[in-house]
Amino acid sequence: MSHRSPHRVDDVMTRTVVAVGLDALFKEIVTTIEQWQVTAVPVLEGEGRVVGVVSEADLLVKEELRGQDSTMIGQKQRLADYAKAGAVTARDLMSSPAVTVPVDATLPEAARLMAQHTLKRLPVVDEHGILKGIVSRADLLKVFLRTDEDLAGEVRQEVVQRLFPVSHRGIRVEVTEGRVSLTGDVRDATLIPVAERLARAVEGVVDVQCHLTGPEPTATAAP
């Protein structure tokens, strides 16, 4: 994992990915999901382009609608489900187009996509739509496993030294269990809220306590 924010999806994604082709059969997909202990698999065509995803929900439609008559009045709104219930290959079972995330997306961007589509995992693709990995909710939480020393180093280098090039030596940065404490005197008090905001933006930071102080702004005399 890189040591500077913002981290990208390819910093945390799983690169070993199980996927199936368009012609994969129902039982083959079920077996794959069971063996790899996943809840969904990307469906690929050609050189590895992601064209859809088959999830446990897609597969369970067959069991849910087993024995029901698709011509029954009141079932018209579920015609797509009945089609899936009769499907035997990934081509007809998959949800398409797939919701994917680019390899260079930031972690917040991936998290928003997951929330918007109520997904636990996203296929990660390059600019040509070729599968490069899978990112899960658990992967997005990996930034919170960064050590306190790693976080302190980034806050010190990317926030304190950049904002306060003259007075940075008098600023103490302490990190305990991901909680950052900033203490010291600065020459420009107007930059204090900026420092707190930037420290909070460092991925893996849980909280920030800002105790920086600076000179009171001088009042401008009225003309």
C-alpha positions in Angstrom: 0.0 0.0 0.0 1.3 3.5 -0.8 2.0 5.9 2.0 0.3 9.0 0.6 -3.4 9.9 0.4 -5.6 9.5 -1.5 -5.2 5.8 -1.8 -6.5 4.3 -5.0 -8.5 1.2 -5.6 -5.5 -0.7 -7.0 -3.7 -0.1 -3.6 -6.1 -2.3 -1.8 -7.9 -4.5 -4.3 -7.6 -8.3 -4.5 -5.7 -9.2 -7.7 -6.5 -12.9 -7.8 -10.0 -13.0 -9.1 -12.4 -15.8 -9.9 -14.6 -15.1 -12.9 -16.6 -17.1 -15.5 -17.2 -16.9 -19.2 -20.5 -16.2 -20.9 -21.2 -19.8 -21.6 -20.5 -21.0 -18.0 -23.3 -23.4 -16.9 -25.5 -22.8 -13.8 -24.0 -25.6 -11.8 -20.5 -24.6 -12.7 -21.2 -21.1 -11.4 -22.7 -22.4 -8.2 -19.7 -24.6 -7.7 -17.3 -21.7 -8.3 -19.1 -19.4 -5.8 -19.0 -22.2 -3.2 -15.4 -23.1 -3.7 -14.1 -19.5 -3.6 -16.5 -18.4 -0.8 -17.7 -15.3 -2.7 -21.2 -13.9 -3.2 -20.8 -13.0 -6.9 -18.6 -13.6 -9.9 -17.8 -11.3 -12.9 -18.7 -12.6 -16.3 -16.0 -12.1 -19.0 -15.9 -12.1 -22.8 -13.0 -11.9 -25.2 -9.7 -10.9 -23.6 -11.2 -10.4 -20.2 -13.7 -7.6 -20.6 -16.3 -7.5 -17.9 -19.8 -7.7 -19.4 -21.9 -8.6 -16.3 -22.0 -10.2 -12.9 -23.8 -13.3 -11.6 -24.6 -13.1 -7.9 -26.1 -15.5 -5.4 -29.4 -13.5 -5.8 -29.4 -14.2 -9.6 -29.0 -17.9 -8.9 -31.5 -18.1 -6.1 -34.3 -17.0 -8.5 -34.4 -20.5 -9.9 -35.1 -22.0 -6.5 -37.5 -19.2 -5.5 -39.7 -19.6 -8.5 -39.4 -23.4 -8.8 -42.8 -24.9 -9.9 -44.6 -21.5 -10.2 -46.5 -20.8 -13.4 -45.1 -17.7 -15.2 -48.4 -17.2 -16.9 -50.3 -16.5 -13.6 -52.1 -13.2 -13.4 -50.1 -10.8 -11.3 -46.7 -12.2 -12.2 -46.1 -10.0 -15.3 -43.9 -7.7 -13.4 -41.5 -10.6 -12.7 -41.0 -11.7 -16.3 -37.3 -11.0 -16.0 -37.1 -13.2 -12.9 -38.9 -16.0 -14.7 -36.4 -15.7 -17.6 -33.6 -16.0 -15.1 -35.3 -19.0 -13.5 -35.2 -20.8 -16.8 -31.6 -19.7 -17.6 -28.8 -22.2 -17.6 -25.7 -20.1 -18.7 -24.0 -17.0 -17.3 -25.1 -15.1 -20.5 -28.8 -15.3 -19.4 -28.3 -15.3 -15.6 -26.0 -12.3 -15.3 -27.0 -8.8 -14.3 -25.7 -6.5 -17.1 -24.2 -4.0 -17.6 -21.9 -4.7 -14.6 -21.2 -2.0 -12.1 -17.4 -1.6 -12.2 -14.8 0.7 -10.8 -11.6 2.0 -12.5 -8.3 1.0 -11.1 -7.4 4.6 -10.5 -10.6 5.5 -8.6 -10.1 6.7 -5.1 -11.4 4.7 -2.1 -14.3 7.2 -1.4 -15.4 6.9 -5.1 -15.5 3.1 -4.7 -17.4 3.4 -1.4 -20.0 5.7 -3.0 -20.5 3.2 -5.9 -21.0 0.4 -3.4 -23.5 2.4 -1.4 -25.4 3.6 -4.4 -25.9 0.1 -5.8 -26.0 -1.8 -2.5 -23.1 -3.9 -3.4 -20.4 -5.6 -1.3 -17.8 -6.2 -4.1 -16.9 -4.4 -7.3 -15.0 -5.6 -10.3 -12.0 -3.4 -10.9 -11.3 -2.6 -14.6 -8.7 -0.8 -16.7 -9.5 1.8 -19.4 -10.6 -0.9 -21.8 -12.9 -2.6 -19.4 -10.5 -5.5 -18.8 -10.8 -7.1 -15.3 -7.8 -6.3 -13.1 -9.1 -7.2 -9.6 -11.9 -7.1 -7.1 -12.4 -4.6 -4.4 -14.6 -5.4 -1.4 -16.0 -3.4 1.6 -13.3 -5.1 3.7 -10.6 -3.9 1.3 -11.8 -0.3 1.6 -11.2 -0.6 5.4 -7.6 -1.6 5.0 -6.5 2.0 5.2 -7.5 1.9 8.9 -4.8 -0.8 9.4 -2.0 1.8 8.7 0.3 2.1 11.7 0.3 5.2 13.9 3.9 5.9 12.8 2.8 5.8 9.1 0.0 8.2 9.7 2.1 10.5 11.8 4.7 10.6 9.0 2.2 11.5 6.4 0.5 14.2 8.5 3.9 15.7 9.3 5.2 15.7 5.7 2.0 16.4 3.7 0.2 18.7 6.1 2.4 20.3 8.7 5.5 20.9 6.6 3.6 22.1 3.6 1.3 24.5 5.4 3.9 25.7 7.9 7.3 25.7 6.2 8.8 28.1 8.7 7.2 27.1 12.0 6.7 23.3 11.4 9.6 22.4 13.7 7.6 23.7 16.7 4.5 21.6 15.9 4.1 18.2 17.6 2.3 15.4 15.7 1.2 12.5 17.8 -1.0 9.6 16.7 -2.6 7.0 19.0 -4.8 4.3 17.6 -5.4 6.4 14.5 -6.3 9.5 16.5 -4.1 12.5 15.5 -3.1 15.3 17.9 -1.6 18.5 16.6 0.0 20.8 19.2 2.2 23.9 18.9 2.4 27.6 17.8 2.1 28.7 14.2 2.7 32.1 12.5 -0.5 32.2 10.6 -3.6 31.3 12.6 -5.8 31.4 9.6 -4.2 28.1 8.4 -5.1 26.2 11.6 -8.6 25.0 10.4 -7.0 24.1 7.1 -4.4 21.9 8.9 -7.2 20.1 10.8 -9.2 19.5 7.6 -6.2 18.2 5.7 -5.2 15.9 8.6 -8.7 14.4 8.7 -8.4 13.8 4.9 -5.4 11.5 5.4 -6.8 8.0 4.8 -6.6 5.9 7.9 -7.1 8.8 10.3 -9.9 8.1 12.8 -10.1 11.5 14.5 -8.1 14.8 14.8 -7.6 16.9 17.9 -6.2 20.3 16.8 -4.5 22.3 19.6 -2.5 24.6 17.3 -2.3 28.3 18.4 -1.3 31.4 16.6 -1.3 35.2 16.9 -4.7 36.9 16.9 -5.4 38.7 13.6 -4.7 42.5 14.0 -7.7 44.7 13.5 -7.7 46.9 10.4 -8.2 50.5 11.1 -11.3 52.1 9.6 -10.7 54.6 6.8 
